[in-house]
Amino acid sequence: MTQQIRRTLLRASVCVLVAIVSVSFVMTSASTSHDIRPGAGVSEIRWLSDYLPDLTGTAGDTEVYVLRGEKPGGSFLLLGGTHANEIAGVMAATLFVERATVTQGTVYVIPHTNNSASSYNSGIYNAGTPEWFELTNSSGEVRQFRYGDRRTNPGDQEADPDVFIHEQSGLEFDGAEARNLNRNYPGKADGTLTQQMCFALFELAKREGIDVLVDMHESSLTGRLADTLVSHPRAIDIAAFSILDLELEGLALKQEVSSEEFFGLSHKEFGDRTNVLPFLIESSNPGQEGSILNPDVVNDPRSPLSDRVYLQLRTILAILTNHALLEGALTAIAFEFPFELSELLGADLGAFLR
């Protein structure tokens, strides 16, 4: 038995023990597990707690999948599930882990970046959204995936303050935003669980020399941010060229740039505080439309999940292509799938999973 397998089994045992101890409570502090089936492209599985040991065994710990290419290049961090109810990013990351092969550079994929948020669904935008959704793979096997929440499970963190103050900037938010991962960067090693997750992600970026980061999100169908690519000002040229490339294929994305006054967000804080070139992608999720009764978060014809996953992955491909053109081959990152990404459009997403 390898050291990695022993370590994974030990962590699993700790999580099971915590779950047994906490069985009388509605919400537990055990790390939530998921049906992710790593493909041949995965070189190594790490944990977020490798970058902040205090996360070990907590609800904030989560798997980090490492895919290495044979050709040297840059390092890329792909985040899904920052908001666990924004499932296109979760599933794009899952598909990447299960089917992608990296041909140049190294890619770090975290499908459930806020793993605590995946453990419950408060119905924050739509009370009719499900706890789980199902996809059927090509073998006819039904696979279940969690539909989580925007914020860290309140059972995993101290009570929300009346006002949440972003510590590094002094910017004030509603108290519940203390549990929003994308308001807490760069985090704090001895802070709340949400701050610790942010701190660990910053540690990962620093230690692994991340060149490019993409944080995958979703908006409502009619929201201002629907189908938008956000970048830090240092990455504005890459974003602009990527949007132009996608327009040639009939994929229309709006462009936004990080605000100088709005702190705590991934594309703002990674760009300001590290050498990373950060981006955030917003697809449109019918589950975030409060006017839709019992929304179909997988098959709604206005924005089916397979099309949203395509938008995320195709935008990532454009970003990395233009990053290589503008920043040079030394930090280039490249990947491929055993199918054309366009095959996802209008398709059954489950058929592409393992």
The 8 nearest C-alpha neighbors of each residue, nearest first, counted from 0:
[[1, 4, 2, 5, 3, 6, 8, 7],
 [2, 0, 4, 3, 5, 6, 7, 8],
 [1, 3, 5, 4, 6, 0, 7, 8],
 [2, 4, 6, 1, 5, 7, 44, 0],
 [3, 5, 7, 1, 6, 2, 8, 0],
 [6, 4, 2, 8, 3, 7, 9, 1],
 [5, 7, 9, 3, 4, 8, 2, 10],
 [6, 8, 4, 10, 9, 5, 11, 3],
 [9, 7, 11, 5, 10, 6, 12, 4],
 [10, 8, 12, 6, 11, 7, 5, 13],
 [9, 11, 13, 7, 12, 8, 6, 14],
 [12, 10, 8, 14, 9, 13, 7, 15],
 [13, 11, 9, 15, 10, 14, 8, 16],
 [12, 14, 10, 16, 11, 15, 17, 56],
 [13, 15, 11, 17, 29, 12, 16, 56],
 [16, 14, 18, 12, 17, 13, 11, 19],
 [17, 15, 13, 19, 18, 14, 12, 20],
 [18, 16, 20, 14, 19, 15, 29, 21],
 [17, 19, 15, 21, 16, 20, 29, 22],
 [20, 18, 16, 22, 21, 17, 15, 23],
 [19, 21, 17, 18, 22, 16, 23, 15],
 [22, 20, 18, 19, 23, 24, 27, 17],
 [21, 23, 19, 24, 20, 18, 27, 25],
 [24, 22, 21, 25, 20, 19, 26, 27],
 [25, 23, 26, 22, 21, 27, 20, 154],
 [24, 26, 27, 23, 22, 154, 21, 119],
 [25, 27, 24, 154, 28, 155, 152, 21],
 [28, 26, 29, 21, 24, 18, 154, 25],
 [27, 29, 58, 155, 57, 30, 26, 17],
 [30, 28, 58, 14, 27, 57, 17, 18],
 [29, 31, 58, 57, 14, 60, 56, 32],
 [30, 32, 29, 118, 114, 58, 33, 115],
 [33, 31, 30, 34, 61, 114, 35, 11],
 [34, 32, 35, 31, 144, 145, 143, 111],
 [33, 35, 36, 144, 32, 143, 142, 93],
 [34, 36, 33, 37, 93, 97, 96, 94],
 [37, 35, 97, 38, 34, 353, 96, 93],
 [38, 36, 97, 96, 41, 35, 39, 40],
 [39, 37, 97, 40, 98, 41, 96, 36],
 [38, 40, 41, 37, 100, 98, 97, 42],
 [39, 41, 100, 38, 66, 99, 42, 101],
 [42, 40, 66, 39, 43, 65, 38, 37],
 [43, 41, 66, 65, 67, 40, 44, 64],
 [44, 42, 65, 41, 64, 45, 66, 63],
 [45, 43, 64, 63, 65, 62, 46, 42],
 [44, 46, 63, 62, 64, 43, 47, 49],
 [47, 45, 62, 63, 48, 49, 61, 60],
 [46, 48, 49, 61, 60, 50, 63, 62],
 [47, 49, 51, 52, 54, 50, 46, 55],
 [50, 48, 47, 46, 51, 52, 45, 55],
 [49, 51, 48, 199, 47, 202, 203, 52],
 [50, 52, 48, 199, 53, 49, 54, 47],
 [53, 51, 48, 54, 55, 49, 50, 47],
 [52, 54, 51, 55, 48, 57, 195, 188],
 [55, 53, 48, 52, 57, 60, 51, 59],
 [56, 54, 48, 53, 52, 57, 60, 10],
 [55, 57, 14, 13, 54, 30, 29, 10],
 [58, 56, 59, 54, 55, 29, 30, 60],
 [57, 59, 30, 29, 115, 28, 60, 114],
 [60, 58, 57, 115, 114, 54, 196, 113],
 [61, 59, 54, 47, 58, 57, 48, 55],
 [60, 62, 46, 47, 114, 59, 63, 111],
 [61, 63, 46, 45, 64, 47, 109, 44],
 [62, 64, 45, 109, 46, 108, 44, 47],
 [65, 63, 44, 108, 107, 43, 45, 62],
 [64, 66, 107, 43, 42, 106, 41, 44],
 [67, 65, 41, 106, 42, 105, 40, 101],
 [68, 66, 105, 101, 104, 42, 106, 65],
 [69, 67, 102, 103, 101, 104, 70, 105],
 [68, 70, 102, 103, 71, 67, 104, 101],
 [69, 71, 103, 68, 102, 104, 72, 67],
 [72, 70, 104, 103, 69, 68, 73, 329],
 [73, 71, 104, 330, 331, 329, 103, 332],
 [330, 72, 74, 104, 331, 332, 210, 105],
 [73, 75, 209, 105, 210, 104, 106, 208],
 [74, 76, 106, 211, 209, 212, 210, 107],
 [77, 75, 212, 107, 106, 108, 211, 213],
 [78, 76, 108, 213, 212, 107, 214, 109],
 [79, 77, 214, 109, 215, 112, 110, 213],
 [80, 78, 110, 89, 88, 215, 111, 81],
 [79, 81, 83, 111, 82, 89, 112, 110],
 [80, 82, 112, 113, 79, 83, 180, 78],
 [83, 81, 149, 80, 84, 85, 148, 150],
 [82, 84, 80, 147, 148, 117, 85, 116],
 [83, 85, 147, 148, 146, 86, 82, 149],
 [86, 84, 217, 83, 82, 216, 87, 88],
 [85, 87, 89, 88, 84, 90, 83, 146],
 [88, 86, 308, 90, 89, 307, 85, 91],
 [89, 87, 79, 215, 91, 86, 90, 216],
 [90, 88, 79, 86, 110, 80, 92, 87],
 [89, 91, 93, 87, 92, 88, 94, 86],
 [92, 90, 88, 94, 308, 93, 89, 87],
 [91, 93, 110, 95, 90, 89, 94, 79],
 [94, 92, 90, 96, 95, 91, 110, 89],
 [93, 95, 97, 91, 96, 92, 98, 90],
 [94, 96, 99, 92, 93, 98, 97, 91],
 [97, 95, 93, 94, 37, 98, 99, 38],
 [96, 98, 38, 37, 94, 95, 36, 93],
 [97, 99, 95, 38, 94, 96, 336, 100],
 [100, 98, 336, 95, 335, 40, 96, 97],
 [99, 101, 40, 335, 334, 102, 336, 98],
 [100, 102, 334, 68, 103, 67, 333, 66],
 [101, 103, 68, 334, 333, 69, 70, 100],
 [104, 102, 68, 70, 333, 332, 72, 71],
 [103, 105, 72, 73, 332, 71, 68, 74],
 [106, 104, 67, 74, 66, 68, 75, 73],
 [105, 107, 75, 66, 74, 65, 76, 108],
 [106, 108, 65, 76, 64, 75, 77, 63],
 [107, 109, 77, 64, 63, 76, 78, 110],
 [108, 110, 63, 78, 112, 111, 79, 77],
 [109, 111, 79, 92, 89, 93, 80, 112],
 [112, 110, 80, 114, 113, 109, 79, 89],
 [111, 113, 81, 80, 109, 114, 79, 110],
 [114, 112, 81, 115, 116, 111, 80, 59],
 [113, 115, 111, 117, 116, 59, 112, 61],
 [114, 116, 58, 151, 117, 59, 113, 152],
 [117, 115, 151, 148, 152, 150, 114, 118],
 [116, 118, 147, 83, 114, 115, 119, 148],
 [117, 119, 116, 115, 147, 31, 152, 114],
 [120, 118, 147, 117, 148, 116, 121, 152],
 [119, 121, 148, 147, 122, 130, 146, 118],
 [120, 122, 123, 148, 119, 126, 147, 124],
 [123, 121, 126, 125, 120, 124, 128, 127],
 [122, 124, 121, 125, 126, 148, 149, 120],
 [125, 123, 287, 122, 289, 288, 126, 286],
 [124, 126, 289, 122, 127, 128, 123, 287],
 [125, 127, 122, 128, 124, 123, 121, 293],
 [128, 126, 293, 125, 292, 129, 294, 122],
 [127, 129, 126, 125, 286, 293, 294, 122],
 [130, 128, 131, 146, 127, 132, 120, 293],
 [129, 131, 146, 145, 120, 147, 128, 132],
 [132, 130, 145, 146, 129, 144, 143, 133],
 [133, 131, 144, 143, 145, 146, 129, 134],
 [132, 134, 143, 142, 144, 141, 135, 131],
 [133, 135, 349, 142, 141, 136, 143, 132],
 [136, 134, 141, 349, 140, 139, 142, 350],
 [135, 137, 350, 349, 139, 138, 140, 352],
 [136, 138, 350, 139, 135, 349, 351, 140],
 [139, 137, 136, 140, 135, 350, 353, 141],
 [138, 140, 136, 137, 135, 141, 350, 349],
 [139, 141, 135, 136, 138, 142, 137, 134],
 [142, 140, 135, 134, 139, 133, 136, 143],
 [143, 141, 134, 133, 135, 140, 144, 136],
 [142, 144, 133, 132, 131, 134, 141, 145],
 [145, 143, 132, 131, 133, 146, 142, 34],
 [144, 146, 131, 147, 130, 132, 117, 143],
 [145, 147, 130, 131, 84, 129, 83, 144],
 [148, 146, 117, 83, 84, 120, 119, 116],
 [147, 149, 84, 120, 83, 116, 150, 117],
 [148, 150, 82, 83, 84, 116, 179, 147],
 [151, 149, 179, 178, 116, 148, 152, 82],
 [150, 152, 116, 178, 115, 153, 179, 193],
 [151, 153, 116, 154, 155, 115, 150, 119],
 [154, 152, 155, 156, 151, 158, 157, 178],
 [155, 153, 152, 26, 156, 27, 28, 157],
 [156, 154, 153, 152, 28, 58, 27, 157],
 [157, 155, 153, 154, 192, 158, 191, 152],
 [156, 158, 159, 155, 153, 191, 154, 192],
 [159, 157, 160, 156, 153, 154, 175, 174],
 [158, 160, 174, 175, 157, 177, 161, 163],
 [161, 159, 174, 162, 163, 158, 175, 177],
 [160, 162, 174, 159, 163, 173, 175, 172],
 [163, 161, 174, 160, 173, 172, 164, 171],
 [162, 164, 174, 172, 177, 171, 173, 160],
 [165, 163, 171, 169, 170, 166, 172, 162],
 [166, 164, 169, 170, 168, 167, 171, 163],
 [165, 167, 169, 168, 164, 170, 183, 186],
 [166, 168, 165, 169, 185, 170, 263, 262],
 [169, 167, 170, 166, 165, 262, 164, 263],
 [168, 170, 165, 166, 164, 167, 171, 262],
 [171, 169, 165, 168, 164, 172, 262, 261],
 [172, 170, 164, 163, 169, 165, 162, 173],
 [173, 171, 163, 162, 174, 164, 176, 170],
 [172, 174, 162, 175, 176, 163, 161, 171],
 [173, 175, 162, 163, 161, 160, 176, 159],
 [176, 174, 177, 159, 173, 178, 163, 160],
 [177, 175, 179, 178, 174, 173, 172, 163],
 [176, 178, 175, 163, 179, 174, 159, 183],
 [179, 177, 151, 176, 150, 193, 175, 180],
 [180, 178, 150, 176, 181, 182, 177, 151],
 [181, 179, 183, 182, 193, 178, 81, 197],
 [180, 182, 264, 179, 183, 265, 263, 184],
 [181, 183, 263, 264, 180, 179, 184, 176],
 [184, 182, 263, 180, 186, 181, 194, 185],
 [185, 183, 263, 186, 197, 264, 182, 268],
 [184, 186, 198, 197, 183, 268, 201, 263],
 [187, 185, 194, 198, 184, 197, 183, 195],
 [186, 188, 190, 194, 198, 195, 189, 185],
 [187, 189, 195, 190, 198, 186, 194, 51],
 [190, 188, 187, 195, 191, 194, 53, 192],
 [191, 189, 187, 194, 188, 195, 192, 186],
 [190, 192, 194, 193, 195, 156, 189, 157],
 [191, 193, 195, 194, 156, 196, 59, 190],
 [194, 192, 196, 191, 195, 178, 180, 197],
 [193, 195, 186, 191, 187, 197, 190, 196],
 [194, 196, 198, 192, 188, 197, 193, 187],
 [197, 195, 199, 193, 198, 194, 192, 59],
 [196, 198, 186, 194, 200, 195, 184, 199],
 [197, 199, 186, 195, 201, 187, 200, 196],
 [200, 198, 202, 196, 50, 51, 201, 197],
 [201, 199, 203, 197, 202, 198, 204, 196],
 [200, 202, 204, 198, 199, 203, 205, 197],
 [201, 203, 199, 205, 200, 204, 50, 206],
 [204, 202, 200, 206, 201, 205, 207, 50],
 [205, 203, 209, 201, 202, 207, 206, 208],
 [204, 206, 202, 208, 203, 207, 201, 209],
 [207, 205, 203, 208, 204, 202, 209, 50],
 [206, 208, 204, 209, 205, 203, 74, 202],
 [209, 207, 205, 206, 204, 210, 74, 203],
 [208, 210, 74, 204, 207, 75, 211, 275],
 [209, 211, 275, 74, 75, 276, 73, 208],
 [212, 210, 276, 75, 275, 277, 209, 76],
 [213, 211, 277, 76, 75, 77, 278, 276],
 [212, 214, 278, 77, 279, 277, 78, 215],
 [213, 215, 279, 78, 278, 77, 280, 79],
 [216, 214, 88, 280, 79, 279, 78, 213],
 [217, 215, 281, 280, 85, 88, 282, 214],
 [218, 216, 281, 282, 85, 283, 284, 219],
 [217, 219, 283, 225, 284, 222, 224, 281],
 [218, 220, 287, 222, 284, 288, 283, 221],
 [221, 219, 283, 222, 285, 284, 225, 218],
 [222, 220, 219, 223, 225, 288, 218, 283],
 [223, 221, 219, 225, 224, 220, 218, 283],
 [222, 224, 225, 221, 218, 219, 227, 226],
 [223, 225, 222, 227, 218, 226, 281, 219],
 [224, 226, 283, 218, 222, 282, 227, 223],
 [227, 225, 282, 281, 252, 283, 224, 253],
 [226, 228, 253, 252, 281, 224, 225, 254],
 [227, 229, 280, 254, 279, 253, 255, 252],
 [230, 228, 255, 279, 256, 278, 254, 280],
 [231, 229, 278, 256, 234, 277, 266, 235],
 [230, 232, 257, 234, 233, 266, 256, 270],
 [233, 231, 235, 234, 256, 230, 257, 270],
 [234, 232, 231, 235, 276, 270, 236, 230],
 [235, 233, 232, 231, 237, 236, 276, 230],
 [234, 236, 232, 238, 237, 233, 230, 239],
 [237, 235, 239, 238, 234, 240, 233, 232],
 [236, 238, 240, 234, 235, 239, 321, 322],
 [239, 237, 241, 235, 236, 240, 242, 234],
 [238, 240, 236, 242, 241, 237, 235, 243],
 [241, 239, 243, 237, 242, 238, 236, 244],
 [242, 240, 238, 317, 244, 239, 243, 318],
 [241, 243, 245, 239, 244, 240, 246, 238],
 [244, 242, 240, 246, 241, 245, 239, 247],
 [245, 243, 241, 247, 242, 246, 240, 317],
 [244, 246, 242, 250, 248, 247, 243, 241],
 [247, 245, 249, 250, 243, 248, 251, 244],
 [246, 248, 245, 244, 249, 243, 250, 242],
 [249, 247, 246, 245, 250, 244, 251, 243],
 [250, 248, 246, 247, 251, 245, 244, 252],
 [249, 251, 246, 245, 248, 252, 247, 310],
 [252, 250, 246, 249, 245, 253, 242, 226],
 [253, 251, 227, 226, 242, 228, 254, 250],
 [252, 254, 227, 228, 226, 255, 251, 242],
 [255, 253, 228, 227, 229, 252, 256, 239],
 [254, 256, 229, 228, 230, 253, 257, 227],
 [255, 257, 230, 229, 231, 232, 258, 254],
 [258, 256, 231, 267, 230, 259, 266, 232],
 [257, 259, 260, 261, 256, 267, 262, 231],
 [258, 260, 261, 257, 262, 267, 256, 232],
 [259, 261, 258, 262, 170, 257, 168, 267],
 [262, 260, 258, 259, 263, 170, 264, 257],
 [263, 261, 264, 260, 267, 168, 268, 170],
 [262, 264, 182, 184, 183, 268, 181, 265],
 [265, 263, 181, 182, 267, 266, 262, 268],
 [264, 266, 268, 267, 269, 181, 184, 263],
 [267, 265, 277, 231, 278, 264, 269, 268],
 [268, 266, 264, 270, 265, 257, 269, 231],
 [267, 269, 271, 270, 265, 272, 266, 264],
 [270, 268, 272, 273, 271, 265, 266, 267],
 [269, 271, 268, 267, 231, 272, 273, 275],
 [272, 270, 268, 269, 267, 273, 274, 231],
 [271, 273, 269, 270, 268, 274, 185, 275],
 [274, 272, 269, 275, 270, 271, 205, 268],
 [273, 275, 276, 270, 210, 272, 269, 209],
 [276, 274, 210, 273, 211, 270, 277, 209],
 [275, 277, 211, 234, 270, 210, 212, 274],
 [278, 276, 212, 266, 211, 275, 213, 270],
 [279, 277, 230, 213, 266, 229, 212, 214],
 [278, 280, 214, 229, 213, 215, 228, 230],
 [279, 281, 228, 215, 216, 227, 229, 214],
 [282, 280, 217, 216, 227, 226, 225, 218],
 [281, 283, 217, 226, 225, 307, 218, 216],
 [284, 282, 218, 220, 225, 219, 217, 226],
 [283, 285, 219, 286, 287, 218, 217, 220],
 [286, 284, 287, 288, 220, 296, 219, 294],
 [287, 285, 284, 294, 296, 288, 128, 125],
 [286, 288, 219, 124, 285, 284, 289, 125],
 [289, 287, 219, 285, 290, 286, 291, 125],
 [288, 290, 125, 291, 124, 287, 286, 292],
 [289, 291, 288, 292, 125, 287, 294, 293],
 [292, 290, 289, 294, 288, 293, 285, 286],
 [291, 293, 294, 127, 290, 289, 125, 126],
 [294, 292, 127, 128, 291, 295, 126, 125],
 [295, 293, 286, 291, 292, 296, 285, 128],
 [296, 294, 299, 297, 298, 293, 286, 285],
 [295, 297, 286, 294, 285, 298, 299, 304],
 [298, 296, 304, 295, 303, 299, 132, 305],
 [299, 297, 303, 295, 300, 296, 304, 302],
 [298, 300, 303, 295, 301, 302, 297, 296],
 [301, 299, 302, 303, 298, 345, 297, 295],
 [302, 300, 299, 303, 285, 220, 298, 284],
 [301, 303, 300, 299, 304, 306, 283, 284],
 [304, 302, 298, 299, 306, 297, 300, 305],
 [303, 305, 297, 307, 306, 308, 87, 298],
 [304, 306, 348, 308, 307, 303, 343, 344],
 [307, 305, 309, 344, 304, 308, 303, 310],
 [306, 308, 310, 304, 309, 305, 87, 282],
 [307, 309, 311, 305, 87, 91, 310, 306],
 [310, 308, 306, 312, 307, 311, 313, 343],
 [311, 309, 307, 313, 308, 312, 314, 306],
 [310, 312, 308, 314, 309, 313, 315, 307],
 [313, 311, 315, 309, 314, 310, 308, 316],
 [312, 314, 316, 310, 315, 311, 309, 317],
 [313, 315, 317, 311, 316, 312, 310, 318],
 [316, 314, 312, 318, 313, 317, 319, 311],
 [315, 317, 313, 319, 314, 318, 320, 312],
 [318, 316, 314, 241, 320, 315, 319, 321],
 [319, 317, 315, 321, 316, 320, 241, 322],
 [318, 320, 322, 316, 321, 317, 315, 323],
 [321, 319, 317, 323, 322, 318, 316, 324],
 [320, 322, 324, 323, 318, 319, 237, 325],
 [321, 323, 319, 325, 324, 320, 326, 318],
 [324, 322, 331, 327, 321, 320, 326, 325],
 [323, 325, 321, 322, 327, 326, 320, 328],
 [324, 326, 322, 323, 327, 321, 237, 236],
 [325, 327, 323, 322, 324, 330, 328, 331],
 [328, 326, 323, 329, 324, 325, 330, 331],
 [327, 329, 331, 330, 323, 72, 326, 324],
 [328, 330, 72, 327, 331, 73, 71, 326],
 [73, 329, 331, 72, 328, 327, 332, 323],
 [332, 330, 323, 328, 72, 73, 329, 104],
 [333, 331, 104, 103, 73, 72, 319, 330],
 [334, 332, 103, 102, 101, 331, 104, 319],
 [335, 333, 101, 102, 100, 99, 103, 332],
 [336, 334, 100, 99, 101, 337, 333, 102],
 [335, 337, 99, 338, 98, 100, 339, 334],
 [338, 336, 335, 339, 98, 99, 100, 340],
 [339, 337, 336, 340, 342, 335, 341, 351],
 [338, 340, 341, 342, 336, 337, 343, 335],
 [339, 341, 342, 343, 338, 309, 313, 336],
 [340, 342, 343, 339, 344, 309, 313, 338],
 [343, 341, 340, 344, 339, 346, 338, 345],
 [344, 342, 346, 341, 305, 340, 309, 345],
 [345, 343, 306, 346, 342, 341, 305, 309],
 [346, 344, 343, 306, 305, 347, 303, 342],
 [347, 345, 343, 344, 348, 305, 342, 306],
 [346, 348, 349, 350, 305, 345, 343, 351],
 [349, 347, 305, 350, 351, 346, 343, 134],
 [348, 350, 136, 134, 135, 352, 351, 347],
 [349, 351, 136, 137, 348, 352, 347, 135],
 [352, 350, 349, 348, 353, 136, 137, 94],
 [351, 353, 349, 350, 136, 94, 97, 348],
 [352, 97, 136, 36, 351, 98, 137, 350]]
